[in-house]
Amino acid sequence: MALALASLGAMGAVAPAGAQAADSSALHRQSLFTRHDAIVAGALVAGTLAIMPADEWLRGRFTTPSLQGNGTLHTAANDFSLLGDPGTVILSLGTYAVGRIAGSRTVSSVGLHATEALLLSAAATELMKGVVGRHRPYVLPPDQDEYSPLNGFTGAGDTSFPSGHTSAAFALASVIAGEGPVHWPHAARFVTPLSYGVATLVGLSRTYKDRHWMSDVAMGALVGEYSGLLVERYNHRHPRNALERWLVPSGVAPIAGGVALVWSAP
């Protein structure tokens, strides 16, 4: 049941980006945040709140000895957790670097947008963590209703809501969903669901490792999804913004004795 709940939350979060990514011209014309977005986001927030009363029960399902003693699950949870952080940062910056070295404006642009989405989701996530101050499930005694408002800025045990690993994973998935149909339409039908599937597993790994309640994961998915969506819309509406002009056109050129980073921005 926990897996079904998490997957349902992920599918709901996918809908806004999937609908917008299908048409790049629509992205170019659309407002950064629409009325439809507000309705969908509100419904997802309500869903997150609805999950909260079941957080302790869901934690119990994930922390049973049979699951925790499974070596394969334990290894997979560690791997997906690392993919959420620092994996998303490495992938985003790495994509940008590969694009610059290869001289591909498309690849470097995707890497830049992914990095921007990660920064936006991290800022929103850390602010919410600090203000809400929800106790992590491993803090004894575990209590889903324990909050210490504003303590999340100073106490590591009070930073449960929302999940930062999950928000990062969904921010990256959202950018992939936005860029894929524009640049690689044939691959997007496979890559987009795969990226969201991996992001969902990142979130579930955080519950399995007892670092977050399930509702923390659901809210993290929502924050990450809309961070990526806003970054994509802004960049499509403003293709010649300052970061695009100065960072995307840069390249690597050979010089005597080595290489040099070159900017060609106007």
N, C-alpha and C positions, 0 to 999 in steps of 0.2 A: 504493500500500500504506500509506503514511503516513496518508492521509486515512481509509482504512478503519479503521486502528488507533485514530485519534483519535475517529472517530464511534462505534466500538464502546465506547470508554471513556465517552463522553458518554451513550450509551444505557444503559449499566450504572448510571451515576450517577443517571439520571432515575428509575429504577425505584422507589427508596424513596419519593420525594416523590409520584410519580404515584399510587402505591398508597394513600398516606395522605390525599392531598388529595380523593379521591373522596367522602369522608364526613366532614363536619365534626364530627359527634357522636363518631365513632371517634377523631378527633384529640383531642377534649376528654377522652376517657377514657384515652387511651394514655399510657404512660410516656414520658419524654423520650427515652430511648435503650433500645430493646428488644433482645432476643436476636437477633431477625431482622436488626436493623440491624447488630449486631456481626458477624454472619455475612456479610452483604453487603459491609460495609466491609472486612472481612478479605479477601474474595475480590478486591475492587477494589485493595487494597494489594498483594496477590500479583500481580495483573495489571500493576500499575505496576512492580513489581520485575522482572517478566518482560520488560517493554519495555526496561529499562535496558541490557542487553547490545546492543541494536540501536540505541541512541541515536545513535552516530556514523554508522551507515549511514543512518538516517533523516535526520540533518542533511545528509548528502551529497546526498540526493534533493531537499531543500528549497533547497539553496544552489547548484544547478546554474546555469550562466550563462543558460540559456534561461529559467528561472523568474525569476531575479533581474533579468534584463533586460526582463521583461515589465512595461510601464508600468501596465497595468490592474491586475495583481496587486499591484504595488508600492503603488499608490494605495489599493487595497482593504485591504491589510495595515495601512497607516498609519491608515486610518479605523477599522477594527475594533480596532486597538490603542488608539486614543484612546477608543473606546467602552468598553473595559475600564477605563481610567483616563485621565481623570477622568469619563468618561461615566456610569458606574454611580452615582457620587456625585451628579452633577448630576441624573440621573433620579430617584434616591431622594429627595433633599431637595426637588427640584422638585415631585414628586408630593405630598409632605407639604404644601408651601406652597400648591399649587393646591387641595388639599382644605380647608385652613384658610380660604383666601380665598373659596372657593365654598360653604363651610359644609357640606361633605360629610364626615361621620364615616368613611364607608367608605374614601374616597380617602385621607384623611389617615392612617387606620390602616394602609393598605397602604404608604404612604410611610414611616411610622415603622418598621414591621416590616422593610422593605427596608433602611433605614438601620441598624437593629440588626444585621441579618444581615451587612451589609458590615463593621461594626465588629468583630463576632465573627470573621469570616473573616480580616480584616486582622490581628487580634491573633494568631490561630493561625498564619497564614502567616508573619508576621514572626518569631515565635518559632522556627518550624521553619527558616526561612532562616538565622537567627543561629546556631542549634545545629549544623545540618548543614554549613554553609559550603561548599556545592558550587560549583565554578568554573563560570562561565557559558561557553557554547560559543565566544563571541567572544574569550575570553582565550587568548592564544597561548602555547604551542601548544594547540589545542583537545583536551581529553581528558575523556571522559565519566566517568572514574574518579578525577578529581582532587578531593579534599575537604580543607578546612582547618577542622576543627571549631571552632566558636565565633567564627571570623573573620567570619562573616556579619553579626555585629553592627556591624562597623566597616569592612569592605571591600566596596565595591559590586560588585566582580568575583567575590565569593564568595557571592552571594545568589541562586543559580539555582533551588534546590529549596525549595519548589514555586513555581509561577508565580502571582504576586499578581494580575495582570490576569485570569487565568483563574478564580481563586478568587472574585474580585469578581463576574465575569460569571455564574458558576454560583450564587453566593449570591442574586443578584437573580432569576435564572431559577427558583430553588427557591421563593422567596417568591411569585412569580407563579403557579407551579404549585400552591402551597398555597392562595392566596387566590382564584384564578380560578374554580374550580368552586363555591366558596361564594357569591361575589358576582355572578359573570357566567358562569353555567354554559353558556350557548349559545356564548359567545365563547371559552371556555376550551379547547375542542377544537382551536381554531386557534392561539390565543395561546400556549398552553403549549409545543407542539412548535416554534413559531417562536422562542420565547425561548431554548429549549435549542439550537436550531440556530444562533442568533446567538452564544450563549455558546461553542459549539464553534468557530465561526469566529474568535472572539477568541483562543482558545487556539492555533489553527493560525497565526494572524497572528504570534504571539510566536515560533513556531518558524521561520516564514518570515523574520522579521526577525533571526534568529540571536541572540535574547535568551534562549532557553530550549531545553533538550533536550525531546524528546517526553514523557519520563517526568515532567518537571517539570510539564508541562501536565496530564497525567493525574492527578497528585496534587493540583494546584490545583483541578481539577474536583471531586475527592472532598471536599476541605476546604470548598469553597464550597457544594456540595450539602448537606452535613450541617450547615453553619452555618445555612443557610436553614431546613432541616428542624427543627433544635432551636429556633430562634426561633419558628417557626410553632406548634410543639407547645406551647411554654411559654405563648405568648399565648392559645392556644385553651383551655389548662387554667387560665389565670389571666387572664381577660378584664378584671378590674378591678385589675390590678397598678399600681404607682405611676406608671410612665411613661404607661400608658394613661389613668389618671385625670387627670394633669396636662397632658399634651401633646395628646391626641386631642380632649378637649372644648373646647380653646381655639378662639377664633374672632376674626374681625375685625368690629368694629362701627363704624358711622359716628358721629362726634362733631363738634361745632362746629369748623370749620377743618381737618378731616381725618378720620382713622380711628384706632381704638385696638384693641390686641390684648386680648381678654377671656378670662379663665379662668372656667369654671363647675364646676370639680372640687369634690367634697364635702370 
